[in-house]
Amino acid sequence: MRAWRALRRTAASSSSSSSSSSTSSSSPSDAKPRRRAWEASLSPLERVRRLLPPEEAAVAAAAAPQPPQAPPEKKEEVEVGALVEEAGRRSVPFRAGELALAEMRRKHNTTLKLLCRLAAEAVLNSSGGVVPHRDIIGQLPGQVLRTSEGKRLLLRRPSLDEYVLLMPRGPTIAYPKDISALLMMMDIHPGDTVLETGSGSGAMSLFLSRAVGPKGRVLSYEIREDHHHLAKKNYRHWRSAWEKGHVDEWPDNVEFILKDISTAAADMKSVTLDAVVLDMLNPHCALPVVHPSLKQGGVCAVYLANITQVIELLDRVRSCKLPFLCERIIEVTHRSWSVLPAKLKHYKSSQMVETQENIEELPPNEYEEIHIQHQAVLKESEYNESLSDAAETNQSVPYIARPSHWQEAHSAFLTKLRKFRPLLS
């Protein structure tokens, strides 16, 4: 057995030596390079493809998904250029005849807002100096200008809720916070037909006009002639200013009607209403007139000043057996907060911040310049001083957050009535 194993070892060594000598005798050009295992391996798809006939393999290769190719850079440049051009087209500078809102910091941590209609020869007057309108015309919104006394004014276009608060008023307006809740109550869509009773100063009419869009319609009834003309004037001024400062046009979809809604039963027969909003002293007098024209399931939102009017309204609905179901009665409240950087003293933990709000009433002014004060912010000098103190001590700036001293008072109760079809007896 041992002799057999020795014989096998001798044969193996002789074969290995012969193979090595033959390899060394062969020329290096004839030798093929050895491929590594990972280079010679095929993917499962390649293995299956090699088993197919040539025709089917060609079809499978054509149907295989191709790697995504990057779009040409020229097309991207064209798209970016188009976006920049569109943004420039929408950034319209101030022009004569449109509305501009100027904000200026005042003493006692207050902010002064001035609304003016731009005219080439007019001047913007304020307690911090004057600015000619010709210096504003041609500027883009968001610019900061200096008054004649060196005060800074931030110029921009007013939003709709700011215009409603600053425009000329006759009766008390419906405040934007309440109007937003009323619009959600009525679930108004573009293209709807909405009835408004009590045009007032035109605040609700403007928001309804934007909600229903160009294809919608708003019918606004007013019994007093002075309120009727004031609402039309405010609506017309906003539309004209919007058209000069924006690319798109504000819809002309509000019809102001000087008439008592309780005597407009004949007018309601030819109208189908998607929603109704009542802002009047005695809304229960209008319900019998408007409910036949309101669609089934439509909402009638009522704006009432006190809870006694709400009780009277619900009692009249019950006694007259009107097809309305009271779903909600809400009061919209907003809580304002002051969040201001604290002022460090002597690099210690003691913090002091001035958050005094000045709520003194300003004298009434003309329409061209109307002043309003809002919650204050920290004065610039104090803010820079607090930042410099924090920078010297390598500390982050601490802040103080607390409810503001000045809060908005109660404005109205909002009542949501939904029309239903009564059961037949």
Secondary structure as GFF3:
##gff-version 3
##sequence-region A 1 425
A	DSSP	alpha_helix	2	25	.	.	.	ID=ss1
A	DSSP	alpha_helix	37	40	.	.	.	ID=ss2
A	DSSP	alpha_helix	44	51	.	.	.	ID=ss3
A	DSSP	alpha_helix	54	63	.	.	.	ID=ss4
A	DSSP	alpha_helix	73	90	.	.	.	ID=ss5
A	DSSP	beta_strand	99	106	.	.	.	ID=ss6
A	DSSP	three_ten_helix	107	109	.	.	.	ID=ss7
A	DSSP	beta_strand	110	117	.	.	.	ID=ss8
A	DSSP	beta_strand	123	126	.	.	.	ID=ss9
A	DSSP	beta_strand	129	132	.	.	.	ID=ss10
A	DSSP	alpha_helix	133	136	.	.	.	ID=ss11
A	DSSP	beta_strand	144	146	.	.	.	ID=ss12
A	DSSP	beta_strand	152	156	.	.	.	ID=ss13
A	DSSP	alpha_helix	160	166	.	.	.	ID=ss14
A	DSSP	alpha_helix	176	186	.	.	.	ID=ss15
A	DSSP	beta_strand	193	197	.	.	.	ID=ss16
A	DSSP	alpha_helix	203	212	.	.	.	ID=ss17
A	DSSP	beta_strand	217	222	.	.	.	ID=ss18
A	DSSP	alpha_helix	225	245	.	.	.	ID=ss19
A	DSSP	beta_strand	254	258	.	.	.	ID=ss20
A	DSSP	three_ten_helix	261	263	.	.	.	ID=ss21
A	DSSP	alpha_helix	265	268	.	.	.	ID=ss22
A	DSSP	beta_strand	273	278	.	.	.	ID=ss23
A	DSSP	three_ten_helix	283	285	.	.	.	ID=ss24
A	DSSP	alpha_helix	287	290	.	.	.	ID=ss25
A	DSSP	beta_strand	294	304	.	.	.	ID=ss26
A	DSSP	alpha_helix	307	319	.	.	.	ID=ss27
A	DSSP	beta_strand	324	330	.	.	.	ID=ss28
A	DSSP	beta_strand	337	341	.	.	.	ID=ss29
A	DSSP	beta_strand	343	344	.	.	.	ID=ss30
A	DSSP	beta_strand	351	352	.	.	.	ID=ss31
A	DSSP	beta_strand	370	374	.	.	.	ID=ss32
A	DSSP	alpha_helix	380	392	.	.	.	ID=ss33
A	DSSP	beta_strand	399	403	.	.	.	ID=ss34
A	DSSP	beta_strand	413	419	.	.	.	ID=ss35
###
